[in-house]
């Protein structure tokens, strides 16, 4: 079993007490009060909304997450590089970002996975109807 495979504990992957302190300090900064991806869509989500802007009803998902923009895969320098950190709501982190990292969704799509490019064949076919 590898050091950073799916069965490693969070602490073994670097998410230990030192990470928890750094994460809390990062989220306490005024510029880190909202999910970056929601904000880019015009939604100010401090963790109380789903990524579509509807109210979050699960109290265990009412928080913000610090995500590594580029997966660190055990690289400590990348892990601790704050330029590689982004604030995300749980929906963006657990759904959208995970889909992107697995290759199931590409950037340039809307929340439902539809291409944003009006010239994309999917959008051209829809506008022809």
C-alpha positions in Angstrom: 0.0 0.0 0.0 1.5 3.4 -1.1 1.9 6.3 1.3 -0.7 8.4 -0.4 -3.2 5.9 -1.8 -6.9 6.0 -1.1 -6.6 3.9 2.1 -4.1 6.3 3.8 -5.6 8.3 6.7 -6.1 12.0 6.4 -3.2 12.6 8.8 -0.9 10.4 6.7 -1.8 12.5 3.7 -0.8 15.7 5.5 -4.2 16.8 6.9 -3.0 16.9 10.5 -3.2 19.4 13.3 -0.7 21.7 11.5 -2.9 21.6 8.4 -6.0 22.4 10.6 -4.3 25.4 12.1 -3.1 26.7 8.7 -6.6 26.0 7.1 -8.4 27.9 9.9 -6.0 30.9 9.5 -6.5 30.9 5.7 -10.3 30.9 6.0 -10.2 33.7 8.6 -8.7 36.1 6.0 -11.2 38.7 4.8 -10.6 37.7 1.1 -11.4 34.0 1.9 -15.0 34.3 3.2 -16.8 32.9 0.2 -16.5 30.0 -2.2 -14.4 31.2 -5.1 -16.3 29.2 -7.7 -19.7 30.4 -6.4 -18.4 34.0 -6.4 -17.3 33.7 -10.0 -21.0 32.9 -10.8 -22.3 35.9 -8.8 -23.2 33.9 -5.7 -21.8 34.9 -2.3 -21.6 31.6 -0.6 -20.1 31.5 2.9 -20.8 27.8 3.1 -24.6 28.1 3.8 -25.6 27.5 0.2 -25.3 24.6 -2.3 -23.3 25.4 -5.5 -26.5 26.1 -7.4 -27.3 28.9 -4.9 -30.1 27.1 -3.1 -30.0 26.9 0.7 -27.9 24.1 2.2 -30.1 22.1 4.5 -27.5 19.6 5.8 -25.8 21.3 8.8 -22.8 19.1 8.4 -22.1 20.7 5.0 -22.4 24.4 6.1 -18.8 25.3 6.0 -16.0 26.2 3.6 -13.2 23.9 2.4 -9.6 24.7 1.5 -9.0 22.9 -1.8 -5.6 22.4 -3.5 -6.1 23.8 -7.0 -3.4 21.4 -8.3 -3.7 18.0 -6.5 -0.5 17.7 -4.4 -0.3 13.9 -4.5 2.1 13.9 -1.6 4.3 16.8 -2.8 4.8 18.8 0.5 5.9 21.9 -1.4 2.7 22.0 -3.4 0.6 21.0 -0.4 1.8 24.0 1.6 1.9 26.5 -1.3 -0.9 29.0 -0.4 -1.1 30.1 -4.0 -2.3 26.5 -4.7 -5.2 26.9 -2.2 -8.7 27.9 -3.1 -11.8 28.4 -0.9 -14.7 26.1 -2.0 -18.1 25.2 -0.7 -18.6 21.5 0.1 -20.6 21.0 -3.1 -18.0 22.4 -5.3 -15.3 20.5 -3.5 -17.0 17.2 -3.2 -18.9 17.2 -6.5 -17.5 19.5 -9.1 -13.8 19.5 -8.3 -13.7 15.7 -7.8 -15.4 15.3 -11.2 -12.8 17.6 -12.8 -9.9 15.7 -11.2 -11.3 12.4 -12.3 -11.7 13.7 -15.9 -15.5 13.3 -15.8 -16.1 17.1 -16.2 -14.0 19.6 -18.0 -13.8 23.2 -17.2 -15.8 25.4 -19.5 -19.0 23.7 -18.6 -21.9 24.9 -16.5 -23.1 23.4 -13.2 -24.9 20.6 -15.1 -21.9 19.8 -17.3 -23.2 21.5 -20.4 -20.6 23.3 -22.5 -20.5 27.1 -22.1 -19.1 27.6 -25.6 -22.0 28.6 -27.9 -20.1 27.1 -30.8 -19.9 23.7 -29.1 -21.8 21.0 -31.2 -24.1 20.3 -28.2 -25.2 23.9 -28.1 -25.5 24.2 -31.9 -27.8 21.2 -32.0 -30.0 22.6 -29.2 -30.3 26.0 -30.9 -31.3 24.4 -34.2 -34.4 22.9 -32.5 
